[in-house]
Each structure stands twice: as C-alpha cells, then as structure tokens.
Amino acid sequence: MDLFGKSREEIQLPLRRIYDPRARGLKSGNTHLHLMNITFRDAERYLREVPLGDGLDLLFVSYLRRMPDEARYTTNGFTRSDLARLSGDGIVFGWGEEHRHNFGRGEQGYGHVMLLNLLKLIRPVSIGPGIMGAGTDGRPLQTGIREARQDGGTVIWCHNANGHEDIPNWMAGLVDAQNIFDGGSVSEYDETFYRYLNLGLKAPFSTGTDWFIYDFARVYVPMEGPVTEREWLEILSHGRSYITNGPFLEFEAGEHRPGGTIPLTGKETVRIRGRGVGRLDFKALELVVNGRVVHAVSSRPSGAHFVADLDFALEVSEPGWVALRIPHELPENELDRPLFAHTSPIYLQLHGRSIFRPEVARSLLAEMEASVAKIRSRASFSSARDRESVLRVYREGIRILSRRLADSGKILH
C-alpha cells in the first residue's frame, strides 16, 4: 500500500480456505492449558480472544499447584461457572486439573495426568515435597485417577513419556488417552503410543499446549451438533481422533476410520486411503503399520498450499494396527514449532486376537522394575503403609503384564 500523502487507506483481503474441518464435522480441542504471570482481567481477555482467533472449538483450562509458584497461576482463579460464562461465540471452555508428582523441580516423579470434566477437584492436586515443599511421596497418582473416574471424569496422561506411573496405569486400563507434545517434545511416538499399541492396548492420540497457546497444536474428533465436554471427551476416548499443529489429515482402512477395528479371518488385502492438506510443505504422508512405515507418498503444491493423497493395498497376515502421519524432523510451522500430524490407529484383529509383542512387554516390565528401584531409593514415606500404597501400583502393573506375556507364550506354542 502506498500511503504517501494520505492519513488513511482501506484494503480488503479475501481469505481463501484450503480446508474447512468444521464443514467436515470435525471439532478441535486443546486438552491442556494454564495461564500465569498475568492479571485475571488479562487472562479473561486472552481466553475470549486467542482461542477463538485460533479456531478452537473446545479448550480445557486446568487447575494445578506448585509451591511457591502457584501464586502466579492466574487460571487457578477461574471456576467452572466463570468458564461457562466465557463459553459461546464458537468456543466452549472445559474445566479440570493437572494431577501431578515430582521428586524435585525438573526431576521426574510419578508423572503428570490431566483429570478433565470433573465434578470437583481431586485433592491433593499435587503430591509430595518435591512439588509442594511439604508432606511425603506416600500417595500414588492412581488413587486420584480412580477417584476422578468414579466421578465420571476423563484421564489423559501428560507430557509424552514423562513420569514413572504411566505404564502401570495403562496396564490397569485407567488412562483414556495420551497427550504428546503438550509442553515439549522430549519423547516421540515410538516411546509413547507405539509401545502401548504393540501390546494390543487402545491408545487414543491427544495433545495440548500447557502454558499459553504457543502453537497450533490441537486434537480433532468427528462430532455432530453443539460441542459439550462430556461428548467430545467420550469420542476422544474411543480413539476417533488425530493430532496436528498444521496439516489436516483424512484416513480410512476399508470402511473403518480411526478408532475402528477390522476383524480378519486370515490373510487379507485392506485398501488404505489417506489425504493430507497443509499451508506448509509437510513433505509426505506415511502409512505406519505396527510402528513401522510401510508406504509413503510425497506432498505436492496445489495453488498456495500442499496436498498428498495415499491409496494403497495393504497385505495383512497378522494382528496389529495402522495409522497415518507426516514424517518426523520436519521444518517448523508458522509459530516456530516442529511440524507434526498423526492419526489415532485403526486396529486389526486376526481371529479375534490383537497384537502382542513380547519384546515390548519385557522392555516395559524392566522399566517398571527400574521405577520401583528409583522410588525405593528416592521417595520419602511417613510409614510402611504409605510405601506399600505406592509400590502396590507397580507390582500390580508388573503382574498384569507378566500374565499377558505368559499367556502370549502359550498361544504361540
């Protein structure tokens, strides 16, 4: 625009959509958000403007504690009624808490887990002297997780593979979904989702941004009608989701979409179809089968954006799972974050059996044993009863997985 000699000029910029997820019945969510170091008024303005401008349909604002930092945790002051008042104009605000334990600042402990759509706060919200400066480490996260589930809440493990208690809680069937890249990319898919999936577990993909919305990270689920916390979370827990901070994904195997199960009676060919659409060049679409990329197609320019289409006949002769993703180690997106996109899986059952990889089971058993050793040497307890309440969680996880490992050997022989 040439403004020489003018005090004012107007221009109209036409916005051309490359993709409309809402028109396709998809509703987006951020399952992990807190705000700090701003006033309550500025936080309310932030919540009114940024999520709406970012195109989010549902945003979970969660309560959390850490001494002495919590004095600066602005969103702890928001009640469920405050969030209901802010909801509208295309955005719904959900409420929950981040239930957590650390042995010290920056040091892993039992882990962090989102408890969403709660009737009440699960207390203590944060556990142990490493995070609260007082008390002991004598309460496992599983106690709070069970209480939340009894109240109808949803449980989403946070921060990739951080923490010791993720594995035993997955073994106990107490986790509804797994967040990745919510506050950092310290571990990748093969260190989180893939190992659970290769044990025959159903592990829906989810994501969020933790402190502020610094990225386009979101999880999409198919949903008809107005968004509600409970229904959106229920769809997510069934694995009908994909995560992204840029490219849009479409994926189906046969007549099934993410979260579905294909029953097989022998060696079969399954038609796989996928599509990716992005503002930035995401390089390729990759078909992942049981954690391994078996087929890929390159992206191509389409006007001012990029697309890729995948159509592949997959020969299947064993149980497992399939998913669609873009490659690892891509350039950053418009907000200077590493680009990612990955669907939840479609499951393959052969004669009613799911995949079970013994080598994965042995690795996770060793990890739980190492967690027990770490807790024995690092945790502080006020009594033998408290110690037992924590270690029992890991022993039960070890028992469940050991039994499955033994049963898998019987099936193979």
C-alpha positions in Angstrom: 0.0 0.0 0.0 1.3 3.5 -0.9 0.3 5.8 1.9 2.3 8.8 0.7 0.2 12.0 1.3 -2.6 10.0 2.9 -3.7 9.8 6.5 -5.9 6.7 5.9 -6.4 3.9 3.4 -8.6 0.8 3.4 -8.0 -2.5 1.8 -10.0 -5.8 1.7 -8.0 -9.0 1.9 -10.0 -12.1 0.7 -9.3 -15.2 2.9 -9.4 -18.4 0.9 -9.7 -21.6 3.0 -7.6 -24.5 2.0 -9.7 -26.8 4.2 -12.7 -26.5 6.5 -12.7 -29.0 9.3 -16.0 -27.8 10.8 -17.7 -28.3 7.4 -16.5 -31.9 7.6 -18.0 -32.4 11.1 -14.7 -32.1 12.9 -14.4 -30.3 16.3 -11.0 -29.3 17.6 -9.8 -29.3 21.2 -6.8 -28.3 23.4 -6.8 -30.6 26.4 -4.1 -28.9 28.4 -3.9 -25.1 29.2 -2.9 -22.9 32.0 -2.1 -19.1 32.2 0.4 -17.4 34.6 2.0 -14.1 35.3 -0.9 -12.0 34.0 -3.8 -10.4 35.8 -7.2 -12.1 36.0 -8.6 -9.4 33.7 -5.9 -10.0 31.1 -6.4 -13.8 31.4 -10.1 -13.4 30.7 -9.4 -11.2 27.7 -6.8 -13.8 26.5 -9.4 -16.6 26.8 -12.0 -14.6 24.9 -9.8 -13.7 22.0 -6.9 -16.1 21.4 -8.7 -19.5 21.3 -11.4 -18.0 19.1 -8.9 -16.5 16.8 -7.0 -19.8 16.7 -10.1 -21.6 15.6 -10.5 -23.9 18.6 -13.9 -25.4 19.4 -13.1 -26.7 22.9 -10.4 -25.6 25.4 -9.7 -27.2 28.8 -8.5 -24.8 31.4 -7.0 -26.8 34.3 -6.1 -26.1 37.9 -2.7 -27.1 39.2 -0.5 -26.5 42.2 3.2 -25.9 43.0 4.8 -24.0 45.9 5.6 -21.2 45.8 4.9 -20.6 42.1 1.1 -21.1 42.3 0.7 -17.5 43.5 1.3 -16.6 39.8 -1.1 -19.3 38.3 -3.8 -17.0 37.1 -6.2 -19.6 35.7 -6.4 -21.2 39.2 -8.8 -18.4 39.9 -11.3 -19.5 37.2 -14.2 -21.6 38.4 -16.4 -23.8 36.3 -19.1 -21.0 36.4 -16.5 -18.5 35.1 -15.7 -20.8 32.2 -19.3 -21.4 31.4 -19.8 -17.6 31.3 -16.9 -17.2 28.9 -18.2 -20.0 26.6 -20.0 -19.1 23.5 -19.4 -17.5 20.1 -18.0 -20.7 18.8 -15.8 -21.7 21.8 -16.5 -23.9 24.8 -14.3 -23.9 27.9 -13.9 -27.1 29.9 -12.6 -27.5 33.4 -10.3 -29.9 35.1 -7.0 -30.3 36.9 -3.4 -31.4 36.3 -2.8 -34.1 39.0 1.0 -34.5 39.4 4.0 -35.5 41.4 7.7 -34.7 41.0 10.7 -35.7 43.1 12.1 -32.2 42.6 11.9 -29.2 40.2 12.6 -30.6 36.8 13.1 -34.1 38.1 10.7 -36.8 37.0 8.4 -38.4 39.7 5.3 -40.4 39.4 4.2 -38.1 36.5 1.5 -35.6 35.4 -2.0 -36.5 34.3 -5.0 -34.4 33.2 -8.2 -35.1 35.0 -11.0 -33.5 32.9 -14.7 -32.9 33.2 -14.5 -33.2 37.0 -17.4 -32.8 39.5 -14.8 -31.5 42.0 -11.1 -31.1 42.4 -9.2 -34.2 43.3 -7.1 -33.4 46.3 -4.3 -33.3 46.9 -3.9 -31.7 43.5 -0.1 -32.0 43.6 1.7 -34.7 45.7 4.9 -34.6 47.7 7.7 -32.3 49.0 9.4 -32.1 45.6 6.5 -30.1 44.2 4.7 -28.7 47.3 7.6 -28.3 49.7 5.9 -30.4 52.4 4.4 -33.8 53.0 5.6 -37.1 51.7 5.6 -39.1 48.5 3.1 -41.6 50.0 0.2 -41.3 47.6 0.2 -42.7 44.0 -1.4 -40.8 41.2 -3.6 -43.9 40.7 -5.6 -43.0 43.9 -6.7 -39.7 42.3 -7.2 -41.2 38.9 -9.6 -43.8 40.3 -11.5 -41.1 42.2 -11.8 -39.0 39.1 -13.1 -41.9 37.1 -15.7 -42.8 39.7 -17.0 -39.2 39.3 -17.2 -39.7 35.5 -14.0 -37.8 34.7 -11.6 -38.4 31.8 -8.0 -39.3 32.3 -5.3 -38.1 29.8 -1.6 -38.8 30.5 0.5 -35.7 30.0 3.9 -34.8 28.6 4.8 -37.7 26.4 6.5 -40.5 28.3 7.5 -38.4 31.4 6.9 -40.0 34.8 7.0 -43.5 36.2 3.4 -44.3 36.7 2.2 -44.1 33.1 2.9 -47.8 32.4 1.1 -49.3 35.4 -1.9 -47.1 34.8 -2.1 -48.1 31.2 -1.8 -51.7 32.3 -4.7 -51.2 34.7 -6.9 -49.7 32.0 -7.2 -46.4 33.7 -6.0 -44.0 31.0 -8.4 -42.7 28.3 -5.8 -41.0 26.0 -2.2 -39.9 25.8 -1.1 -36.3 25.3 2.1 -35.8 23.3 4.0 -32.5 22.6 2.0 -30.7 25.3 4.8 -28.6 26.7 7.7 -30.1 24.8 8.8 -32.9 22.6 11.0 -34.9 25.0 9.9 -38.2 23.5 8.4 -39.4 20.2 5.6 -41.7 19.1 7.6 -44.9 19.4 8.4 -44.0 23.1 4.7 -43.4 23.9 1.8 -44.6 21.8 3.6 -47.3 19.7 4.7 -49.4 22.7 1.2 -49.5 24.1 -0.4 -50.2 20.8 2.1 -53.1 20.2 0.8 -54.7 23.4 -2.8 -54.7 22.0 -3.9 -51.7 24.0 -6.1 -49.0 22.6 -4.2 -45.7 23.0 -6.0 -42.6 21.5 -3.9 -39.7 20.5 -4.4 -36.3 22.1 -2.4 -33.0 22.6 -2.5 -29.5 24.1 -0.2 -26.6 24.8 0.3 -26.5 28.6 1.3 -22.9 29.4 -0.4 -20.5 27.0 -1.3 -21.2 23.4 2.1 -21.0 21.7 1.3 -23.4 18.9 -1.5 -24.6 16.5 -1.5 -27.9 18.4 -4.9 -29.4 18.6 -6.8 -32.7 18.5 -9.7 -33.2 16.1 -12.6 -35.6 16.6 -15.8 -36.1 14.5 -18.8 -34.7 16.3 -22.3 -33.7 15.3 -24.2 -30.8 16.9 -23.1 -28.5 19.6 -19.8 -29.2 21.5 -20.1 -30.5 25.0 -17.2 -31.5 27.3 -18.6 -34.9 28.0 -19.5 -36.0 24.5 -16.2 -34.6 23.0 -14.1 -36.5 25.6 -16.1 -39.7 25.0 -15.4 -39.6 21.3 -11.7 -38.9 22.0 -11.6 -41.9 24.5 -12.8 -44.1 21.7 -9.8 -43.1 19.6 -11.7 -41.3 16.8 -9.0 -38.6 16.7 -6.0 -37.1 15.1 -3.5 -34.6 16.3 -1.8 -31.8 14.4 -0.2 -28.4 14.6 -0.7 -27.7 10.9 -1.7 -30.3 8.3 -5.2 -31.7 8.1 -5.5 -35.5 7.8 -8.1 -37.9 6.4 -7.7 -41.6 6.9 -9.6 -44.8 6.4 -8.8 -48.6 6.1 -11.6 -50.5 4.3 -14.7 -48.9 5.7 -13.2 -48.1 9.0 -11.8 -44.8 10.4 -9.6 -44.1 13.4 -10.8 -45.9 16.5 -12.4 -48.7 14.5 -11.4 -52.4 14.4 -11.1 -54.5 11.3 -11.9 -58.2 12.1 -9.8 -60.6 9.9 -10.1 -64.3 9.5 -6.9 -64.9 7.5 -4.5 -63.2 5.1 -6.4 -60.3 3.5 -5.8 -57.2 1.5 -7.1 -54.0 3.1 -7.5 -50.8 1.0 -5.9 -47.8 2.8 -6.8 -44.3 1.8 -5.4 -41.1 3.2 -5.1 -37.4 2.5 -3.1 -34.5 3.8 -3.7 -30.8 3.3 -1.4 -28.1 4.7 -0.3 -24.5 4.3 3.3 -25.6 4.7 5.0 -28.4 2.8 4.8 -31.4 5.1 6.9 -33.4 2.6 5.0 -36.7 2.7 2.2 -38.9 4.1 3.4 -42.1 5.8 1.4 -45.2 6.4 2.5 -46.7 9.8 1.8 -50.4 10.5 2.7 -51.7 13.9 5.1 -48.9 14.4 6.9 -49.2 11.0 6.5 -47.0 7.9 5.5 -49.4 5.1 4.4 -46.9 2.4 4.8 -43.1 1.8 3.7 -40.6 -0.8 5.2 -37.2 -1.4 3.3 -33.9 -1.0 2.8 -31.7 -4.0 1.9 -28.0 -4.4 -1.7 -27.1 -5.1 -2.0 -23.4 -5.6 -0.6 -21.7 -2.5 -0.8 -24.9 -0.3 0.3 -28.5 -0.3 -1.6 -31.8 -0.6 -0.8 -35.5 -0.6 -3.1 -38.5 -1.5 -2.4 -42.1 -0.4 -4.2 -45.1 -1.9 -2.5 -48.4 -1.0 -3.4 -52.1 -1.0 -2.0 -53.4 2.3 -1.4 -57.1 2.7 -2.3 -58.1 6.2 -1.4 -61.5 7.7 -1.1 -60.7 11.4 -3.0 -58.7 14.0 -1.9 -55.1 14.6 -2.8 -51.5 13.9 -2.4 -48.9 11.1 -2.2 -45.1 11.3 -1.3 -42.1 9.1 1.3 -39.5 9.9 3.6 -36.9 8.4 7.4 -37.5 8.7 9.5 -36.8 11.8 12.1 -34.0 11.9 10.2 -31.6 9.6 10.7 -27.8 9.5 9.0 -25.6 11.9 5.5 -24.2 11.4 4.4 -20.6 11.4 4.8 -20.4 15.2 8.3 -21.8 15.1 7.3 -25.2 16.5 8.3 -28.6 14.9 5.5 -29.6 12.5 3.6 -32.8 13.4 0.4 -34.6 12.5 -0.7 -38.2 13.4 -4.0 -40.1 13.4 -5.1 -42.4 16.2 -4.9 -46.0 14.9 -7.3 -48.4 13.2 -7.0 -51.8 14.8 -6.5 -55.1 13.1 -7.7 -58.3 14.8 -7.0 -61.7 13.5 -9.4 -64.5 14.6 -10.3 -62.1 17.5 -6.7 -61.6 18.6 -4.9 -58.3 19.0 -1.2 -57.7 18.5 1.1 -58.6 21.4 4.9 -58.0 21.0 6.8 -60.0 23.8 9.9 -57.8 23.4 7.9 -54.7 24.1 6.3 -56.3 27.2 9.8 -57.3 28.5 11.0 -53.8 28.0 8.1 -52.3 29.9 8.5 -54.8 32.7 12.1 -53.8 33.1 11.0 -50.1 33.1 8.5 -50.8 35.9 11.1 -52.7 37.9 13.5 -49.7 37.5 10.8 -47.4 38.7 10.3 -49.5 41.8 14.1 -49.2 42.5 14.0 -45.5 41.9 11.1 -45.0 44.3 12.7 -47.1 47.0 15.8 -45.0 46.8 14.4 -41.6 46.2 10.9 -41.3 47.7 10.1 -40.3 51.3 7.3 -42.0 53.2 5.9 -41.5 56.7 5.1 -45.2 57.1 5.4 -48.6 55.6 1.7 -48.4 54.8 2.3 -45.3 52.6 5.3 -47.0 50.8 3.1 -50.1 50.2 0.3 -47.9 48.7 2.7 -46.6 46.1 4.7 -49.7 45.3 1.5 -51.8 45.0 0.6 -49.8 41.9 3.8 -51.0 40.1 3.6 -54.6 41.4 0.0 -54.8 40.0 1.2 -53.4 36.7 4.0 -55.9 36.6 1.6 -58.8 37.5 -0.9 -57.8 34.7 1.8 -57.5 32.0 3.7 -60.7 33.2 0.4 -62.6 33.0 -0.2 -61.3 29.4 3.4 -62.2 28.5 3.0 -65.7 29.8 -0.4 -66.2 28.0 1.2 -65.0 24.8 3.8 -67.7 25.0 1.0 -70.3 25.4 -0.7 -69.0 22.3 2.5 -69.1 20.3 3.2 -72.7 21.4 
